[in-house]
Amino acid sequence: MLAQLHAWLAEPREGEHLEFKEAKAQFDSRELRRYCVALANVGGGHLVLGVSNAVPTRAVPCGISRRCCRH
C-alpha cells in the first residue's frame, strides 16, 4: 500500500479517479461523503487525505502517522 501511495504522489495532478485533500484539521464528514459519492459516480477511485492538491503534491503533517509520509 505504501508503494501505491508513493505512485499517487508522483502523479502530476489529481484526475477523475484520484483526489487529494489536505485535511489538516478536523475534516467535515459531509464533505468527505460528497467526495466519496463523486468518486463512486465515476466508477470508483481513491481519496487520499493528508496530501496537498497543489502541484507538486506533498504530504501535509496531519498528526496521524509520520511513517506513511516518509519518502
N, C-alpha and C positions, 0 to 999 in steps of 0.2 A: 504494500500500500504506500509506503514511503517513496518508493521509486516512481509510482504513478503521480504522487503529489509533486515531485521534482519535475516530472514531464509537463504537468499542467502549468507550473510556474515558468517553465521555459517557453510556453506559448506566447506569441507576440501580443495577444489580447484575448478577451473573452469572445465566445461565439454563441451560437444558438443553443448549444448543449453544455456550455461551461460558463459559470457565473462566479465572480469573486466578490466578496463583501468583507470590509474591514472588521466590522462588529467589535470595535474596541471596547465599548461599554456595553451596558445591557442592550441586547438586541430585541427589538419589538417582535413578539411572537406572531402578530398579524402580518407583519412584513415578511417574516420567514415563510409563513403559509402561502402568501402571494407568490413568492419566488418559486416555491415548490410546485404550486399549481401551474405556473407559467412553464416551468421545465417539463412537467407532465404533459401539458398541452402540445408540446413539440416532439413528443415521443420519448422523453426522458433526458437526463443529463446529470450534471454534477454541480452542486453548490458548495463552494469552498469558503468557509468562514475563517477570518484571521489573515486575509490576504488583500492587499491594496489592489484596486482595479485600475489604477493609473499605470501607464507604461513607463518604465519597465515594472512588471509586477514584483512585489516584495512581500515577505511575511511581515505582519504587524504584531507587535507584542500584545498579547491578549491575556496573559497570566494563566493559560491553561497548561501548556507544557512547552518548555524550550526544546525538548528532544525533537519534536516534529518540525521545528523551524530551522535547524542547522543545515548548512549546505555542505 
